[in-house]
Amino acid sequence: MQRKKYLNGLGHVKAIFFDMDGVIYDSMGNHSEAWSKAFGYMGWDFPLEQVYLNEGRTGSSTIHLLYQEKLGRSATNEEIELIYGKKTEFFDSMVRPLPLQGISKLMEKAKSAGMEIWVVTGSGQDLLLEELCNDFSGLVQKEKIISGKDVTNCKPHPEPYLTALARSGYTPDQVVVIENAPLGIEAAKAAGIFTIGINTGILEDEILWYSGADVVVKEVYQVEELIFVSELE
């Protein structure tokens, strides 16, 4: 029996589109704590699970979401700047998150197989994106990153992944997406791309399945097996 059964109908995979937080970096613990503290500064509760459920949104979209929920209106630019500044301050004070175990090996194997590596993230922080390129020098290139600054509509809208498709020149059947976030999975599936959900956070697997993931795994090595191992033991 072929493990490639998961990829039936995709044709030859020519590119992998990676989400960043929770897929490339083990960073969602830091992000969720920073967001909770930032909204706590406003006297609002933003539980960790809610942060994970809304992962993939841009910072401004997340802030607008809470303002609509709490005050019934969108946040002003000044309010966004204040809260996002607090979130960044809290995040930067934490121990820098490490790459997810096995992710470099997966990227190197993809590169050796002639696959392009793209990153599709809701983050728009230049420093984080610069660090990404430095940490994965020779694997991740600036021009192959779609960030929150490149789109009008954030995940779960398909625009981030549609933008990656347009810039890469590939069709959906030539690409595999690796996502850990429900909204990111929804975005990738809305763009018509086969999506592997890697559950590196606190949510139940069922939430990733419900969001539309074609397959859900726990570890990076399982992603590698899905893409590169042709036969089951």
N, C-alpha and C positions, 0 to 999 in steps of 0.2 A: 504493500500500500504506500502510495506516495504522499509525503508530507506536503508536496506542492499542490495537493488538493485544495488547500486554502487559497491558492493563487490562481485557480482555474479561471480562464477567461480574461486574465490580465495581460497575457502576452509577455514579452520580455520586459523586465523591470529595468528602467534606465535611470531612475532617480529615486532617492528616498528623501521625503520631506519630514524633518524632525521638528517637533515642538521643542522649546528650550527648557523652561522650568518644569522639573519633575520628570523630564525625559533625558536631557543632556546633563543637567545639574540636579543634584539632590537638594533642591532649594525651596521646595514648597513649604517646609516647616518654618523656615525663616520668613517667607512672604506672608504666610497665614498669620503668624504671630505679629508681624509688623503691621499688617492691616488691622488686626483686632486692637492693637495698642493705639493706632492712629484714630480709629473711630471711638475708642474708649476716651481719648483726649477730648472728644466732643460730648462725652457722656452717653454714647450709644453702644449697644451690644452688637457685635458682629462675630458670632461664634465661628470657630475654626472650620467646622463642616460647611458653613455657608460660604466661607472663603474658597474652599476647594470646589464647591458647586459652581462658583462664579469665576473660577480660574479661566484665563483666556481672554477676558475682557481687558480693554485698555484701562489705565488708571482712572482717567476721567469718566469712563463708562461705569466703573465700579462705584465711584463717588456719586454720580448722578443717580444710580440705582438706590443707594441708601438715602439720598435726599428725597427722592420720590416716595420711598417707603416711610420715612420719618416725618417729612414736612409736606409732602404732596406737591413738590416742585423740584425743578432741576437746580443743581448747584451753580453758583456764579463762578466766574473765572477766578476771582479772589479766593473763594472757598475751596475750589479745586486746588489752587496753588498751596494753600495752607495745609490741607489734609494730605495731599500727595507729598508735600515737603516733610511733614511729620512721618509719613510712612517710610520715605527714603531715609530719613534720619535714623529711625529705629532699625531698618534693614541694614544700613551701613555700620551700625554699632555691633552687629552680631558677627560671629565667626563665619568667615567666607565659606559658602557651600562648596563641596567638592563635586567633581563630575560623577555621574552615576557609574557604579562599578560595571565595567565591560563595555562602556559606550565608545571609548576610543578604539577598542578592538573592532567593534561593529563598523565604525566609520572607515577604519583602515581596510577592512575586508571589502566594504562596498566600493571604496576607491580602487582597490586592486582588481575588482570585477568590472571596472569601467562605469560604475554608477556615479552619478552626480549627487553631491550632498547639499541640500538646501535646508535652511532653518526658517520656520514660520512661527513668529512669536508676537504676542500682544505687547511685549515690552517695547518701550521707546527710549530707554535710558542709554545714552551714547556710551557711557563708561562700561556698562554691563556688556554691550555688544562688542566693544573693543576688547574687553577681557575674553569674550568668547572666541574671537579670532586669534588672540594670543595663546589661549589655552589649547586650541586645536589648530595650531599653525600647520599649514599644508593640507588641512582637511576642510576647514570652514573658511570661506572667503566672504568678505564684506558685501560684494556685489550679489551674493547668493543668499542674502538674509532679507526676509520680508518682515519688517517690524511694525509696531503700532503706528509709526509715522508714515508708513507707505499706503495706508488704507483709510477710507472714510468710515467704513463699517467694520467693527471688530467681531471676533468670534462670539456667538454661533453663526453669524452671517458668513456665507462662503467666500466673501471677497478676499480675505487673506490667502486662501488656497487657490482661488481663481487667479489672483495676481501672481502667485508663484508659478502656476501653470503657464500663464501668458509670458512671463519673463524667461522661463526655462525653455519654452517652445515644445514642451511635452504634452501629450494628451493624458487624460485621467487613467487610461488603461496601461500607461507606461510608468506609473508612479505608485509607491506605497507610502502611506503616512504613518508615523508613529506618534501617538498622542496619549497623554495620561488624563486629560481633563474632559469631562462630559461636553462642555461647550465646544471644545476643540474638535472632538469626535463628530459632533453635529455639523460643524463647519466643513470638515473634510468630506463627510458623506454627502452633504448638500452640493459639494463640488464634484461629486461622482467618483471619488477616489477610494480604493481599498484601504481600510484603516485598521491598524493593529493598536488596540488599547493596552497600554502597559500600566497596571495599577500600582503605582509607587506611593500612593497616599493613604488617606484614612477612610475613603469611601468603599462601599461594598462593590464587588465585581458587577452585581446586577445593575448598578447605576450606569456603568460603562456600556454594558450590553444594551440597556434600554436606550442609551444615547445613539446606538447604531453601530457600535464596533463590530467588525467582521470576525474578530477573534480577540480574546482578552488573555493576557499573560501577566506574570508577576515580576519576571526577571529579564534582563537584557539578553542573556544567553538564549532564552526561549525565542526572542525576536530573531536572533541570528539563525537559529535552527529553522524557523518558519521560512526565511528568505533564502537561505543557502543550503540547507540539508535536504537532499532530494528523497531520501528513503528513511522510513522508520526502522528502529532497531527490530 
